[in-house]
Amino acid sequence: INAEYMGGMSILVDAARSEDGDSSDDLTRRASLLVLVALLCRPSSAASGSGVRVGHTPLKPKAVPKSPKFGSQPGGIFIDTGPPDERLIKMWTAFRACNGVCVLLQLLRYNTVPSLADSIRALACRGLCGLARDSNFAQVLRELQVGRILHEIEIRLPEANVEFQRDRALFAQASRELMALTSLSPVTAITHEATDPLLRKLEKAQIVRNTVVRYDPRELLQFVHQFLLQQGLRTSAAALQAEAGLPPRAGGPGCGGGGAAVGSSVGCGSSGSSVAGATRSLDTIVKQFLLNEHSQCENPIAVLPAFSLQKPHLCPQLAPRRTQNFATQLSNRQISDQRGRGERHQCLRHIYGRFRLAGRVRLDENTNHVLCSNFACTQGPQVIPINALYYGTFSGDVVLYDSHREKQLESWRCHDHALQSVEAFSHNSVSLLLTTTYETTRLWDVSRMHAPRYEIDASRGSLNHSRDRLVAVDSDRMVKVYEVESGRDLLTLGEFDSFYRANKPVFSADDDVVLSDHVLYDVRSCKPLHRFDKFTPNSVQCSGKFHPNGNQVLINSEIWDLRTFKLFHSCASLDRAEVNFAQRGAVIFAYVRKDDDMDDEYHPVLHGDGRGHMHRSFKTVDGVDYSDICTFDDIKHDIVDLALAPCETLISLVESCANGMTECRLYEVGRRRGLDTDTSDEEDESDDDDDDDDDAEESGDSLIFGNMGDEDGLDMDIDEDDDDDDDDDDD
């Protein structure tokens, strides 16, 4: 990207991203948006004057304005249909590289200054309209469901005052045009139906219901005559023409009279017609009628058998809810899978939708404030118990804990600062331990923990799958690749520009590519391969990981296809979440890490939607279609870290208490609370005692999180649900 484009574009994007609260900043924001819209939406010099206005007939070349003023044309935005020139492509690329898309998406929800809100939202829509001329970016906006976002924004907007109604109308117009560009179709009745308020929809339905349909029967006979000729039935067509006295005409009538020949839903300029005013035939009218009938289905599908003209059309209904009897479910899956998936996949969804508290980790009194955890590696000459864990503390200690015997085995002082991560692995038949702080990274031999093998001045370390290379960020904020055996600096990939502390570069499944803050680097050539669009601010967690299937990469809530670099899917459950993969990527564990430098106000899920506090729950997501499997919210405190055992039957959670301390708990996978009665009552009583002790300290939390309800009542509801589940399982 040319430096002159990046410099000027960065200034404009920063001005549009200015902090809220000052009216002068908002005026500067609006002025910068006006300049950005003029740059992003300008006509291409290679278009030779070809262009259209969204939702209107093509403009004549002589009517194309040389410098269109957006917002002053009531007929719509001028959209250049010609191929973009090199300068315009560089402009778009520079804007996206400066994370300008993230700024525009955020400004769609702008509501700080009421007098400027609609104007700023309209300008943000127009900027996205200019970018949506690129088909690849239009596909990204479709996957982000920008149309649904705009519809929700319009519904929640209060009624505009008289002096602001013009800006409100411009925003509504720009939102419809953006929907049309992202859906690759003109502004039609369907677009207006999706954006019209409820009262307007009721008024239109009342008008249509009271409309008296009339048409000329001779025009219908003319359509039949033309249809008989197209089918090769010339004798029948001649007989019909002679008997009805039809004039000899080559084509059928237009939309003026025969538009309502079949059903009242077929009319002039309806969404099913190809071009307004074009010659119509009986075939197009019948197809349009059937499509309109198909649109009334509750769950329409694209692939269907032939429609019947004698019977009303109805799409196949969804399969009924499966029986609760497990034997019946198992036998049905062996015969045929109603959801098109294998038996193993259904079992995984069943297993990873159930969790049960296995116990609390009881560390020594001198071990305080655990920050991270990781299950120990049992491969190597050292004898380490199965499901043993390493815990990293705020003081820099590493603790080895035996979860089976519920006993702390060892403790070592590895750093003088708080630990960021602890990772156990085996290399050349030697058990190693990688510890990382926000300043340094050290490698330890588990058999000789008195001194590290080496130390490198880098943080955010991550191992490759071969366990012979390490990628980390050095003190100069450069992404480098190190050799695990010696700690030698091998490669320098690029600059790390993320400010969130938990974000770190990672290797791909084949260890040939590194993802560092939405940028792909080729390890062999040390050059960037691709830069993904970032839809979240730098201050917000945007951790990226490669999917184990090797074809996708997860960056925040967006899933990108590595083969085409297109946006594959957007999963709201992964927004700002740390992810861990299980079953080779078939299941994803997602949780929002509680950290001091997180901007909670950015996340819409955390405030005002009734879904509770995301820090006190984790989710399991289907790694195939990214649908939610389960949300486990029976957690008393904010989650600091989550680790999955190698056998994938045990989970370690580190929770942050209100008194500044942390608690570590273990949860079993595939077991539901209340199914077994061997859970220690002593642990439950100790949990209740801890909650009572924290009530005085957490008395101010109700001002932030609201009333969490009675703990006893919550336990009673859970027990009742579990009893119902027990009855279903017994059946």
C-alpha positions in Angstrom: 0.0 0.0 0.0 1.3 3.4 -0.9 2.5 5.4 2.1 0.8 8.6 0.9 -2.6 6.8 1.0 -2.0 5.2 4.4 -0.9 8.5 6.0 -3.8 10.6 4.9 -6.3 7.8 5.4 -5.1 7.1 8.9 -5.6 10.7 9.9 -9.2 10.7 8.6 -10.0 7.3 10.2 -8.6 8.5 13.6 -10.7 11.7 13.3 -13.8 9.6 12.7 -12.8 7.4 15.7 -12.5 10.3 18.1 -13.7 9.8 21.6 -17.3 10.7 22.4 -18.4 13.4 24.9 -17.3 16.6 23.2 -19.5 18.3 20.7 -16.4 19.6 18.8 -15.2 16.1 18.4 -18.5 15.0 17.0 -18.4 17.9 14.5 -14.9 16.8 13.5 -16.1 13.2 13.2 -18.9 14.3 10.8 -16.5 16.4 8.8 -14.0 13.5 8.4 -16.9 11.2 7.4 -17.9 13.6 4.7 -14.4 13.4 3.3 -14.2 9.7 3.6 -17.5 9.2 1.8 -16.4 11.4 -1.0 -13.2 9.3 -1.4 -14.8 5.9 -1.0 -17.9 6.5 -3.1 -16.3 8.6 -5.9 -16.8 7.3 -9.5 -14.1 5.3 -11.1 -12.1 7.0 -13.9 -12.2 3.6 -15.7 -16.0 3.6 -15.7 -16.3 5.9 -18.7 -19.3 7.6 -17.1 -21.4 4.4 -16.6 -23.4 4.3 -13.4 -26.7 3.7 -11.9 -28.7 4.9 -8.9 -29.7 2.1 -6.6 -33.3 1.2 -7.1 -33.7 3.3 -10.3 -33.3 2.8 -14.0 -29.8 3.4 -15.5 -28.8 6.9 -16.0 -27.8 8.2 -19.4 -24.1 9.0 -19.7 -24.7 12.7 -20.2 -26.7 12.8 -17.0 -23.9 11.3 -14.8 -22.7 14.0 -12.4 -19.0 14.7 -12.4 -18.8 15.1 -8.7 -21.9 13.6 -7.0 -22.9 15.1 -3.7 -24.1 12.3 -1.4 -27.1 13.1 0.7 -28.4 15.8 -1.6 -29.9 13.5 -4.2 -33.4 12.4 -3.3 -33.3 9.8 -6.1 -30.6 7.7 -4.5 -26.9 7.3 -4.2 -24.9 7.3 -7.4 -23.3 3.9 -7.7 -20.6 3.4 -10.2 -21.1 0.1 -12.1 -17.8 0.2 -14.0 -14.7 -1.5 -13.0 -12.7 0.4 -10.3 -9.5 2.0 -11.4 -6.1 1.4 -9.7 -6.3 4.6 -7.6 -9.8 3.7 -6.2 -8.6 0.2 -5.3 -5.6 1.6 -3.4 -8.0 4.0 -1.6 -10.2 1.1 -0.5 -7.2 -1.0 0.5 -5.7 1.8 2.6 -9.0 2.4 4.3 -9.5 -1.2 5.2 -5.9 -1.5 6.4 -6.5 1.4 8.8 -9.4 -0.6 10.3 -11.8 1.9 8.9 -14.5 -0.7 8.4 -14.5 -1.2 12.2 -15.1 2.5 12.6 -18.0 2.6 10.2 -19.7 -0.4 11.7 -19.4 1.2 15.2 -20.8 4.5 13.9 -24.0 2.7 12.7 -24.9 2.5 16.4 -23.9 6.1 17.2 -26.3 8.0 19.5 -24.2 10.3 21.6 -25.4 13.7 20.1 -29.0 13.5 19.0 -28.7 16.4 16.6 -25.9 14.6 14.7 -26.9 10.9 15.3 -28.9 10.3 12.1 -26.5 12.3 9.9 -23.5 10.3 11.2 -25.3 7.0 10.8 -26.3 7.9 7.2 -22.7 8.9 6.3 -21.5 5.6 7.8 -24.0 3.7 5.6 -22.9 5.6 2.5 -19.2 4.8 3.2 -20.1 1.1 3.4 -22.1 1.5 0.2 -19.0 2.8 -1.6 -16.9 -0.2 -0.3 -19.7 -2.6 -1.2 -19.0 -2.0 -4.9 -16.3 -4.6 -4.4 -18.1 -7.9 -4.6 -15.7 -9.5 -2.1 -16.5 -6.9 0.5 -20.2 -7.1 -0.2 -19.9 -10.8 0.6 -18.3 -9.9 3.9 -21.2 -7.5 4.8 -23.7 -10.2 3.9 -22.1 -12.7 6.3 -22.0 -10.0 9.0 -25.7 -9.6 8.5 -25.5 -5.9 8.1 -29.1 -5.8 6.9 -30.3 -7.3 10.1 -28.2 -4.9 12.1 -29.7 -1.9 10.3 -33.2 -3.2 10.7 -32.7 -3.6 14.5 -31.3 -0.1 14.7 -34.2 1.4 12.9 -36.7 -0.4 15.1 -35.0 0.8 18.3 -34.7 4.5 17.2 -37.0 6.9 19.0 -39.2 9.2 16.9 -37.2 12.0 15.4 -38.0 15.6 16.0 -39.3 17.8 13.2 -35.9 19.5 12.6 -34.2 16.1 12.3 -36.7 14.3 10.1 -34.7 15.0 7.0 -31.6 13.3 8.5 -33.7 10.4 9.6 -35.1 10.0 6.1 -31.6 10.1 4.6 -30.5 7.4 7.1 -33.5 5.2 6.2 -32.7 5.6 2.5 -29.0 4.9 2.9 -29.8 1.8 4.9 -32.1 0.4 2.2 -29.5 1.1 -0.5 -26.8 -0.7 1.6 -29.1 -3.7 1.9 -29.6 -3.6 -1.8 -25.9 -3.6 -2.5 -25.1 -6.4 -0.1 -27.9 -8.5 -1.5 -26.9 -7.9 -5.1 -30.4 -6.8 -6.0 -32.1 -3.4 -6.6 -34.2 -1.8 -3.9 -37.5 -3.7 -4.3 -40.7 -4.3 -2.5 -38.9 -7.0 -0.4 -36.3 -4.5 0.8 -39.0 -2.0 1.8 -41.0 -4.8 3.5 -37.9 -5.6 5.6 -37.3 -2.0 6.7 -40.9 -0.6 6.9 -42.2 -0.2 10.4 -45.0 -2.4 11.7 -47.7 0.3 11.3 -46.7 0.8 7.6 -46.8 -2.9 7.0 -50.3 -3.1 8.4 -51.5 -0.2 6.3 -50.1 -1.8 3.1 -51.7 -5.1 3.9 -55.1 -3.4 4.5 -54.8 -1.6 1.1 -54.0 -4.9 -0.7 -56.8 -6.7 1.1 -59.4 -4.1 0.0 -58.2 -4.0 -3.6 -60.7 -5.2 -6.3 -58.8 -7.1 -9.0 -60.0 -6.6 -12.5 -58.4 -7.5 -15.8 -59.3 -7.8 -19.5 -60.2 -11.5 -20.4 -58.9 -11.0 -23.9 -55.4 -10.3 -22.6 -55.5 -13.6 -20.7 -56.6 -15.4 -23.9 -53.7 -13.6 -25.7 -51.3 -15.1 -23.1 -52.8 -18.5 -23.7 -52.5 -18.2 -27.5 -48.8 -17.2 -27.1 -48.2 -20.1 -24.7 -49.8 -22.6 -27.2 -47.5 -21.3 -30.0 -44.4 -21.7 -27.7 -45.4 -25.3 -27.0 -45.8 -26.0 -30.7 -49.6 -26.4 -30.7 -50.2 -24.2 -33.7 -53.5 -25.8 -34.7 -55.0 -25.2 -31.2 -53.5 -21.7 -31.2 -55.1 -20.9 -34.6 -58.5 -22.3 -33.4 -58.4 -20.1 -30.3 -57.4 -17.0 -32.2 -60.2 -17.6 -34.7 -62.9 -18.3 -32.1 -61.9 -15.5 -29.7 -61.2 -13.0 -32.5 -57.7 -12.3 -31.2 -55.5 -10.0 -33.3 -52.2 -11.5 -34.6 -49.5 -10.3 -32.1 -46.0 -11.5 -31.8 -45.6 -10.7 -28.1 -47.9 -10.6 -25.0 -49.1 -7.3 -23.4 -47.0 -5.5 -20.9 -47.6 -4.8 -17.3 -50.4 -2.3 -17.9 -53.3 -4.8 -18.1 -52.2 -8.4 -17.7 -50.1 -7.8 -14.7 -52.9 -9.0 -12.4 -54.0 -11.9 -14.6 -53.1 -14.6 -12.1 -53.7 -13.7 -8.5 -53.8 -10.3 -6.9 -50.2 -10.6 -5.7 -48.8 -10.2 -9.2 -48.6 -6.5 -10.1 -46.6 -3.9 -11.8 -43.0 -3.6 -10.7 -43.2 -6.5 -8.2 -40.0 -8.1 -6.9 -40.3 -11.2 -9.2 -40.2 -9.3 -12.5 -36.9 -9.0 -14.3 -37.2 -5.5 -15.8 -40.1 -3.1 -15.3 -42.1 -2.7 -18.5 -40.6 -5.7 -20.2 -42.8 -8.1 -22.4 -44.5 -10.7 -20.2 -45.7 -14.1 -21.0 -48.0 -16.7 -19.4 -44.9 -18.6 -18.3 -43.4 -15.7 -16.4 -46.7 -14.8 -14.8 -47.2 -18.4 -13.5 -43.6 -18.6 -12.2 -44.0 -15.2 -10.5 -47.3 -16.4 -8.9 -45.6 -19.7 -7.7 -42.6 -17.8 -6.3 -45.0 -15.5 -4.4 -46.8 -18.5 -3.0 -43.4 -20.0 -2.1 -42.4 -16.8 -0.2 -45.4 -17.3 2.1 -43.9 -20.6 3.5 -42.6 -20.4 7.1 -39.3 -22.2 6.3 -38.7 -21.9 2.5 -36.0 -24.1 0.9 -34.3 -23.6 -2.5 -34.3 -27.1 -3.9 -37.8 -28.3 -4.6 -39.7 -30.7 -6.9 -42.0 -29.3 -9.6 -44.7 -27.0 -8.3 -48.4 -28.1 -8.7 -50.9 -25.6 -10.1 -53.9 -27.6 -8.8 -52.8 -27.7 -5.2 -51.5 -25.0 -2.9 -47.7 -25.0 -2.4 -46.3 -25.9 1.0 -42.6 -26.5 1.7 -41.7 -29.7 3.8 -42.0 -29.0 7.5 -39.1 -29.4 9.9 -38.7 -32.8 11.5 -40.5 -33.2 14.8 -38.6 -33.0 18.0 -36.7 -36.2 18.8 -37.8 -38.5 21.5 -36.2 -38.3 24.9 -35.7 -42.1 25.0 -32.0 -42.7 24.4 -32.5 -46.2 23.0 -34.9 -44.9 20.4 -32.5 -42.0 19.5 -29.6 -44.5 19.1 -31.6 -46.8 16.9 -32.9 -43.9 14.8 -29.4 -42.6 14.2 -28.2 -46.0 13.0 -31.0 -46.1 10.5 -31.0 -42.5 9.2 -29.9 -39.2 10.6 -32.7 -36.7 10.4 -30.3 -33.7 10.6 -27.9 -35.0 8.0 -25.0 -35.7 10.4 -23.3 -38.8 11.6 -23.9 -40.7 14.9 -20.6 -39.6 16.3 -21.5 -35.9 15.8 -24.8 -36.3 17.6 -23.0 -38.0 20.5 -20.5 -35.2 20.8 -23.3 -32.6 21.0 -24.9 -34.7 23.8 -21.7 -35.1 25.7 -20.4 -31.5 25.5 -23.8 -30.2 26.6 -23.4 -31.5 30.1 -21.0 -30.5 32.8 -20.7 -31.3 36.5 -18.6 -29.8 39.3 -15.9 -32.4 40.2 -14.3 -30.5 43.0 -12.3 -27.5 44.2 -8.5 -27.3 43.8 -7.1 -26.9 47.3 -3.6 -25.3 47.1 -1.3 -24.3 50.0 -1.9 -21.2 51.9 1.2 -19.4 50.5 -0.1 -20.0 46.9 -2.3 -17.0 46.1 -4.0 -15.4 43.1 -3.8 -18.1 40.3 -3.9 -16.5 36.8 -3.5 -19.4 34.4 -3.5 -23.2 34.3 -2.6 -26.1 32.0 -2.7 -29.8 32.3 0.6 -31.6 32.6 2.1 -33.7 29.8 2.5 -37.3 30.9 4.9 -38.2 28.0 8.5 -38.4 29.0 10.7 -40.1 31.6 9.3 -38.1 34.5 6.5 -39.8 36.4 3.6 -37.3 36.4 0.1 -38.3 37.5 -2.7 -38.4 34.9 -4.7 -35.2 34.9 -2.1 -33.3 36.9 -2.2 -29.6 36.5 0.3 -26.7 36.4 -1.0 -23.4 37.9 0.7 -20.0 37.3 0.3 -17.4 40.0 0.5 -13.6 40.3 3.8 -13.8 42.2 5.5 -15.8 39.4 5.2 -19.3 41.0 4.3 -22.5 39.2 2.4 -25.1 41.2 2.0 -28.8 40.3 -1.3 -30.2 41.5 -2.5 -33.8 41.5 -6.3 -33.7 40.8 -6.8 -37.4 41.6 -5.4 -37.2 45.1 -6.4 -33.6 45.5 -2.9 -32.7 46.7 -0.3 -30.0 45.8 2.9 -31.8 44.8 5.5 -29.1 44.0 5.9 -25.4 43.8 8.7 -23.4 42.0 9.5 -19.7 41.7 9.9 -19.3 38.0 9.5 -15.5 37.5 9.4 -12.4 39.5 6.3 -11.1 37.7 2.7 -12.4 37.1 2.5 -15.3 34.7 0.6 -14.9 31.5 0.5 -18.6 30.4 1.9 -22.0 31.3 2.3 -24.7 28.7 3.5 -28.3 29.2 4.8 -30.3 26.3 7.3 -33.1 25.4 10.2 -32.6 23.0 12.7 -35.3 22.2 11.3 -37.5 25.0 11.9 -34.7 27.5 9.1 -33.1 29.5 9.3 -29.3 29.2 7.5 -26.4 30.6 7.1 -23.0 28.8 6.2 -20.1 31.1 5.4 -16.6 29.8 5.0 -13.2 31.5 4.2 -9.9 29.9 7.9 -9.3 29.5 9.9 -12.5 29.3 9.5 -16.2 28.3 11.4 -19.1 29.9 11.8 -22.8 29.0 12.2 -25.3 31.9 13.1 -28.9 32.1 10.6 -30.5 34.4 13.3 -32.8 35.9 15.5 -29.8 36.7 13.3 -26.9 37.7 16.0 -25.1 39.7 17.1 -23.1 36.6 15.6 -22.4 33.2 17.2 -23.7 30.0 17.1 -20.2 28.6 15.2 -16.9 28.7 14.2 -14.7 25.8 13.0 -11.1 26.0 9.6 -11.8 24.4 6.0 -12.3 25.5 2.8 -13.8 24.1 4.6 -17.1 23.2 2.9 -19.9 21.3 4.4 -23.2 20.2 3.9 -24.9 16.8 2.4 -28.3 16.4 5.8 -29.9 15.9 7.0 -28.4 19.2 10.3 -27.3 17.7 9.5 -23.6 17.1 8.1 -20.8 19.2 6.5 -17.5 17.9 6.4 -14.6 20.3 6.5 -10.8 20.4 9.8 -9.2 21.5 10.2 -5.9 23.5 10.3 -3.9 20.3 6.8 -5.3 19.4 8.1 -7.4 16.5 6.8 -10.9 15.8 9.7 -13.3 15.8 10.1 -17.1 15.5 12.5 -18.8 17.9 14.0 -22.3 18.0 12.7 -24.2 21.0 15.9 -26.2 21.6 18.2 -23.3 21.9 16.0 -20.2 22.1 17.8 -18.8 19.0 16.1 -16.0 17.0 15.3 -17.5 13.6 12.9 -15.2 11.7 11.3 -11.7 12.0 7.8 -11.6 10.5 6.4 -8.1 11.2 5.2 -5.6 13.7 2.6 -6.5 16.3 0.0 -3.7 16.5 -2.5 -5.2 19.0 -2.8 -3.6 22.4 -4.8 -6.4 24.1 -2.6 -8.3 26.4 -4.1 -11.8 25.9 -3.8 -11.6 22.1 -0.8 -13.6 20.7 0.4 -14.9 17.4 -0.2 -18.6 16.6 0.9 -21.2 14.0 -1.3 -22.9 11.5 -2.0 -26.7 11.4 0.9 -27.3 9.0 3.3 -24.8 10.8 3.9 -22.9 7.6 1.8 -19.9 8.3 1.5 -17.6 11.3 -1.5 -15.5 12.3 -0.6 -12.3 14.1 -3.4 -9.9 14.9 -5.5 -10.5 11.7 -2.4 -10.7 9.4 -1.1 -13.9 7.8 2.6 -14.4 7.4 4.5 -17.0 5.4 7.1 -18.5 7.7 9.2 -19.6 4.7 9.4 -16.2 3.0 8.8 -14.0 6.1 6.3 -11.9 4.0 2.6 -11.1 4.8 0.2 -13.2 2.8 -3.1 -11.5 3.6 -4.6 -9.0 5.9 -8.1 -9.8 7.2 -10.6 -7.0 8.0 -10.8 -6.2 11.7 -14.2 -5.4 13.0 -13.3 -4.7 16.6 -11.2 -1.9 18.1 -7.6 -2.5 19.2 -8.5 -2.2 22.8 -10.9 -5.1 22.6 -9.9 -8.7 22.7 -9.5 -10.1 19.1 -7.6 -13.3 19.6 -7.2 -15.4 16.5 -6.7 -19.1 16.1 -6.5 -21.6 13.3 -9.2 -24.2 13.1 -7.8 -27.8 13.3 -9.5 -28.6 10.0 -6.8 -26.5 8.3 -9.3 -24.6 6.1 -10.5 -21.8 8.4 -9.2 -19.2 10.8 -11.2 -17.7 13.7 -10.7 -14.0 14.4 -13.0 -12.8 17.2 -16.5 -13.8 16.0 -15.6 -14.1 12.3 -14.6 -17.3 10.6 -12.6 -16.8 7.5 -12.0 -19.3 4.7 -8.2 -19.7 4.1 -8.7 -21.0 0.6 -10.6 -18.0 -0.7 -9.9 -15.4 2.1 -13.7 -14.8 2.2 -15.8 -14.5 5.3 -17.3 -17.9 5.8 -19.5 -17.3 8.9 -20.0 -14.9 11.8 -20.7 -16.5 15.2 -22.0 -14.2 17.9 -21.1 -16.7 20.6 -17.4 -16.3 19.8 -17.4 -12.5 20.1 -14.4 -11.4 22.3 -14.1 -15.0 23.5 -11.0 -17.2 24.1 -11.4 -20.5 22.3 -10.2 -24.0 23.0 -10.8 -26.9 20.6 -11.8 -30.4 21.5 -12.4 -33.5 19.4 -10.1 -32.3 16.6 -12.1 -29.1 16.2 -15.6 -30.7 16.3 -16.3 -28.8 19.5 -15.2 -25.3 20.6 -15.0 -24.1 24.2 -15.6 -20.3 24.3 -15.3 -18.0 27.3 -14.8 -14.3 27.8 -11.7 -13.8 29.9 -12.0 -11.3 32.8 -9.2 -8.8 32.5 -8.6 -5.3 33.8 -7.9 -3.7 30.4 -11.1 -5.0 28.7 -13.6 -2.5 27.4 -16.9 -4.0 28.6 -19.0 -1.3 27.2 -18.1 -2.4 23.7 -19.6 -5.8 24.1 -23.4 -5.5 23.5 -24.0 -8.9 25.2 -22.8 -7.7 28.5 -25.3 -4.9 28.9 -29.0 -4.6 28.6 -30.1 -7.8 26.8 -31.0 -10.0 29.8 -28.5 -12.7 29.0 -26.5 -12.2 32.1 -22.8 -11.5 32.6 -20.7 -13.3 30.0 -17.7 -13.5 32.3 -19.5 -16.0 34.5 -20.2 -18.6 31.9 -18.6 -20.5 29.1 -20.1 -22.0 25.9 -19.6 -25.0 23.8 -20.1 -24.3 20.1 -20.4 -26.8 17.2 -17.1 -26.6 15.3 -18.8 -27.7 12.0 -21.8 -25.3 11.6 -20.9 -23.0 14.6 -24.3 -23.4 16.3 -24.5 -23.2 20.1 -24.4 -26.5 21.9 -24.6 -25.4 25.6 -24.1 -22.4 27.8 -22.9 -23.4 31.2 -23.6 -20.5 33.6 -23.5 -22.3 37.0 -20.3 -20.4 37.9 -20.2 -18.1 40.9 -17.3 -15.8 39.9 -15.7 -14.3 36.8 -13.6 -16.7 34.6 -9.9 -15.9 34.4 -8.7 -19.0 32.6 -10.0 -22.3 31.2 -7.9 -25.4 30.4 -9.0 -28.7 28.9 -7.4 -32.0 29.8 -5.7 -34.1 27.1 -8.3 -36.9 27.6 -11.0 -34.1 27.2 -13.0 -35.4 30.1 -12.0 -32.7 32.6 -12.0 -28.9 32.6 -10.0 -26.6 34.9 -11.5 -23.2 35.6 -9.7 -20.3 37.3 -12.3 -17.9 38.8 -11.7 -14.4 40.2 -13.4 -13.7 43.5 -14.5 -10.3 44.7 -11.9 -10.1 47.4 -9.0 -10.1 44.9 -8.3 -13.8 45.3 -8.9 -16.6 42.9 -10.5 -20.1 43.1 -9.7 -23.1 41.0 -12.4 -25.7 40.2 -12.6 -28.8 38.1 -15.6 -29.8 36.0 -16.4 -33.2 34.5 -17.4 -33.3 30.8 -20.5 -35.3 29.9 -21.8 -35.5 33.5 -24.8 -33.6 34.7 -25.2 -32.3 38.2 -27.6 -34.4 40.3 -27.3 -37.7 38.3 -24.9 -39.1 40.9 -25.2 -38.8 44.7 -21.5 -39.3 45.5 -20.8 -35.6 45.5 -19.3 -34.5 48.8 -21.8 -32.4 50.9 -18.8 -30.9 52.6 -17.7 -29.2 49.4 -21.2 -27.7 48.9 -21.3 -26.4 52.4 -17.8 -24.9 52.0 -19.0 -23.2 48.8 -22.0 -21.8 50.6 -19.8 -20.5 53.5 -17.6 -18.8 51.0 -20.6 -17.1 49.3 -21.8 -15.9 52.7 -18.4 -14.5 53.6 -18.3 -12.7 50.2 -21.8 -11.2 50.6 -20.4 -8.2 52.6 -17.6 -7.6 50.1 -19.9 -8.0 47.1 -22.7 -5.8 48.4 -21.7 -3.1 45.9 -21.8 -5.6 43.0 -25.6 -5.3 42.8 -25.2 -1.8 41.5 -23.2 -3.1 38.5 -24.6 -6.6 37.8 -28.1 -6.3 39.3 -29.7 -8.7 41.7 -28.4 -12.1 41.1 -31.3 -13.8 43.0 -31.4 -16.1 45.9 -28.7 -18.8 45.8 -30.9 -21.3 47.5 -33.7 -20.7 45.0 -31.2 -21.1 42.2 -30.0 -24.4 43.5 -33.6 -25.5 44.0 -34.4 -24.7 40.3 -31.3 -26.6 39.1 -32.2 -29.6 41.2 -35.8 -29.6 39.8 -34.5 -29.5 36.3 -32.1 -32.3 37.0 -34.9 -34.4 38.5 -36.9 -33.9 35.3 -33.8 -35.0 33.2 -33.5 -38.0 35.4 -37.0 -39.0 34.6 -36.4 -38.6 30.9 -33.3 -40.7 31.1 -35.1 -43.4 33.0 -37.7 -43.5 30.3 
